[in-house]
Amino acid sequence: MRKLVIGAVLLSSICFVANAKTYATIDGKAITDQDFEIFKQVNPGFNFSKLSPQEQDILINQLIDRQLILKAAKQDKLDTSKEYTDVLNAIKENILVDLWTKKQADTIQVPTMTDAQLRKIYQENEGLFINQEGKARHILVKTESEAKAIIDDLDKAKGRVEARFIELANQKSIDPASQQQKNGGDLGVFQRAQMHPDFSKAAFDLKPGTYTKTPVATPFGYHVIYLERKTEPKIIPYSEAKKTIENEIKMQNIQGAMAQKVQELRQKAKIQITK
């Protein structure tokens, strides 16, 4: 029976190839439906037939160029080079890691939570279920005393608080973006849920055009925050948040179990770290 099933699968594959539409040929090699699989890897919803004639022509010509480049690379024997082999081996190893991780994740039993338990998590973390957008700047420093000194400086700035904030961010912030870009600590537009909870609460508690009067501690260091603007908060109802909570709990369980499995592997191995 198994041979019959395998035979049927192979036969259907052969039929698909035989019936595949040819869009172009390059030195006798056909470009068919199968060649468009590369676009489906990037966009699973890709459907060539739904594209306009102009878009179809663009993709067909991209595939022609790709085949020409592949042919030239093989003529140059790049597929036998050490660089090619090293990259290919790295890709194979990454695939193996992904397959092992998926296999382990599929075996992990995630406990089912009752509606009451999920609702309790929602109630205890209501601040995480608020849709609100803000735009702010921040100054990140290592110590609380440094943050307090910056606040004292801003207190003296009077009518030019934002300008002085930008100057201080460029001079003193240890945030990599501020150091490299000298952007005045600009965080751009962000959602309330994107930031560390303590940072978000401090930022969104501010009125636009004001700054935090006490240092805000996070795992990254101490922040002074200046809020430029914010939208009105919209609370996400439990009915909408429930699935997010379930997925987060599931992910936490899987990550914890995976960490334990990796720890077991470490315990069985002889590991020596040389510095």
C-alpha positions in Angstrom: 0.0 0.0 0.0 2.8 2.4 0.9 4.5 1.8 -2.5 1.2 2.6 -4.2 0.8 5.9 -2.3 4.4 6.9 -3.1 3.8 6.0 -6.7 0.7 8.1 -6.9 2.5 11.1 -5.4 5.4 10.7 -7.9 2.9 10.3 -10.8 1.1 13.5 -9.8 4.4 15.4 -9.5 5.4 14.2 -13.0 2.0 15.2 -14.4 2.4 18.6 -12.8 5.8 19.1 -14.4 4.5 17.8 -17.8 1.5 20.2 -17.7 3.4 23.2 -16.3 3.0 26.2 -18.5 6.1 27.5 -20.2 6.5 31.3 -20.0 9.9 31.6 -21.6 13.0 29.6 -22.7 16.6 30.4 -22.2 19.0 28.4 -24.4 16.4 25.7 -24.5 15.7 25.7 -20.7 12.0 26.5 -19.9 10.7 28.9 -17.3 7.5 27.3 -15.9 5.1 27.7 -13.0 7.6 25.9 -10.7 10.1 28.7 -11.1 7.7 31.1 -9.4 8.0 29.2 -6.2 10.8 31.5 -5.2 8.3 34.4 -5.0 6.0 32.2 -2.8 8.8 31.8 -0.3 8.8 35.6 0.3 5.0 36.0 -0.2 3.0 32.9 0.6 -0.1 34.5 -0.9 1.6 35.1 -4.3 -0.6 34.3 -7.3 0.9 35.0 -10.7 -2.4 34.8 -12.5 -3.8 37.7 -10.5 -1.0 40.1 -11.6 -1.5 42.6 -14.3 0.2 41.8 -17.7 2.9 44.5 -17.0 3.7 42.9 -13.5 3.8 39.4 -15.1 6.3 40.6 -17.7 8.5 42.2 -15.0 8.6 38.9 -13.0 9.2 36.8 -16.1 12.2 39.0 -17.0 13.5 38.8 -13.4 13.4 35.0 -13.7 15.2 35.2 -17.0 17.9 37.4 -15.5 18.2 35.0 -12.6 18.7 31.9 -14.8 21.3 33.8 -16.9 23.2 34.7 -13.7 23.0 31.1 -12.4 24.3 29.8 -15.7 27.2 32.3 -15.6 28.0 31.4 -12.0 28.2 27.7 -12.8 30.4 28.3 -15.8 32.7 30.2 -13.5 32.6 27.0 -11.2 31.4 29.1 -8.3 29.3 26.2 -7.1 32.5 24.3 -6.4 34.2 27.2 -4.5 35.0 27.1 -0.8 32.9 30.2 -0.2 29.8 28.5 -1.8 30.4 25.3 0.2 30.8 27.2 3.5 27.6 29.2 2.9 25.7 26.0 1.9 26.9 24.1 5.0 25.8 27.1 7.2 22.4 27.0 5.6 22.1 23.3 6.1 23.0 23.6 9.8 20.4 26.4 10.3 17.8 24.2 8.7 18.7 21.3 11.1 18.5 23.6 14.1 15.1 24.9 12.9 13.8 21.3 12.3 15.1 20.1 15.7 13.5 23.1 17.4 10.2 22.5 15.7 10.3 18.8 16.5 10.8 19.6 20.2 8.2 22.3 20.2 5.6 19.9 18.8 6.1 17.5 21.7 5.7 20.1 24.4 2.4 19.9 26.2 1.0 23.4 26.9 -1.5 23.4 29.8 -4.9 24.6 29.0 -6.0 27.7 30.9 -9.6 28.4 31.9 -11.4 31.5 30.9 -11.3 32.7 34.5 -7.5 32.3 34.6 -7.1 34.2 31.4 -9.4 36.9 32.5 -7.4 37.3 35.8 -4.2 37.8 33.7 -6.0 40.4 31.7 -7.2 42.3 34.8 -3.8 42.2 36.4 -2.1 43.5 33.3 -4.7 46.0 32.0 -1.9 48.5 31.2 -0.6 46.2 28.5 -3.9 46.1 26.7 -4.2 49.8 25.7 -3.8 51.0 22.1 -2.0 54.3 22.3 0.5 56.0 20.1 3.2 58.4 21.2 6.2 60.3 20.0 9.0 61.0 22.4 12.7 61.6 23.1 14.8 60.1 25.8 18.2 60.4 27.4 19.7 57.2 28.6 22.5 57.1 31.2 24.1 54.5 33.4 23.3 55.9 36.9 20.4 57.5 38.7 22.6 60.5 39.8 23.4 61.3 36.1 19.7 61.2 35.3 19.0 63.6 38.2 21.7 66.0 37.1 20.1 66.1 33.6 16.7 66.8 35.1 18.2 69.6 37.2 19.7 71.1 34.0 16.3 70.9 32.2 14.6 72.6 35.1 16.8 75.6 34.5 16.1 75.7 30.7 12.8 77.6 31.1 11.5 78.5 27.6 13.8 76.2 25.6 13.3 72.9 27.3 13.0 70.8 24.1 16.1 72.4 22.5 18.1 71.8 25.7 16.8 68.2 25.9 18.1 67.6 22.3 21.5 69.1 23.2 21.8 67.0 26.3 20.7 63.8 24.5 23.4 64.3 21.9 26.0 65.0 24.6 25.2 62.5 27.3 22.9 59.7 26.1 24.5 56.2 25.9 21.7 55.1 23.6 23.5 53.7 20.5 21.1 55.6 18.1 21.7 58.9 19.9 25.4 58.4 19.9 25.7 57.4 16.2 23.0 59.6 14.6 23.0 62.6 17.1 19.2 62.6 16.7 18.5 64.3 20.0 17.2 61.0 21.6 14.4 60.8 19.0 12.4 57.6 19.4 10.0 58.3 16.6 6.4 57.1 16.8 5.8 54.0 18.9 2.9 52.0 20.4 2.5 51.9 24.2 3.0 48.1 24.2 6.3 48.3 22.3 8.3 49.7 25.2 9.3 48.4 28.6 6.2 48.7 30.9 7.9 51.2 33.3 9.1 53.3 30.4 5.7 53.3 28.7 3.8 54.3 31.9 6.2 57.2 32.6 6.1 58.4 29.0 2.3 58.2 28.5 1.6 59.7 32.0 3.3 62.9 30.7 1.5 65.8 29.1 2.9 66.7 25.6 5.8 69.2 25.9 6.9 68.0 29.4 9.6 65.7 30.7 9.9 63.2 33.6 10.8 64.8 36.8 12.3 61.6 38.3 14.6 59.1 36.6 12.9 56.1 35.0 14.7 52.8 35.7 14.6 50.0 33.1 17.1 47.1 32.5 18.9 49.4 30.0 19.7 52.1 32.6 18.1 55.3 33.7 16.0 57.4 31.3 14.8 61.0 31.2 11.8 61.2 28.8 10.4 64.1 26.9 6.9 63.6 25.4 6.2 65.4 22.1 2.7 64.1 21.5 0.3 61.2 22.2 -3.1 59.9 21.0 -6.1 59.2 23.2 -5.8 55.7 24.8 -8.2 53.0 23.6 -8.6 50.0 25.9 -8.5 46.6 24.1 -11.5 44.6 25.4 -10.9 41.2 27.0 -12.7 39.5 24.0 -10.0 40.8 21.7 -7.1 40.4 24.1 -7.9 36.8 25.0 -6.2 35.2 22.0 -3.1 37.4 22.5 -2.9 36.2 26.2 -3.3 32.6 25.2 -0.5 32.8 22.5 1.8 34.6 25.0 1.3 32.0 27.7 1.9 29.2 25.1 5.1 30.9 23.9 6.3 31.3 27.5 5.7 27.6 28.1 7.5 26.5 25.0 10.4 28.8 25.6 10.8 27.5 29.2 10.6 23.9 28.1 13.0 24.5 25.2 15.5 26.1 27.6 15.2 23.0 29.8 15.9 20.7 26.9 18.9 22.7 25.9 20.2 22.6 29.4 19.9 18.8 29.4 22.0 18.7 26.3 24.6 20.9 27.9 24.7 18.6 31.0 25.4 15.6 28.8 28.2 17.3 26.8 31.8 18.1 27.7 32.0 21.9 27.3 35.2 23.9 27.6 35.1 27.7 27.1 38.5 29.2 26.3 39.1 32.9 26.6 
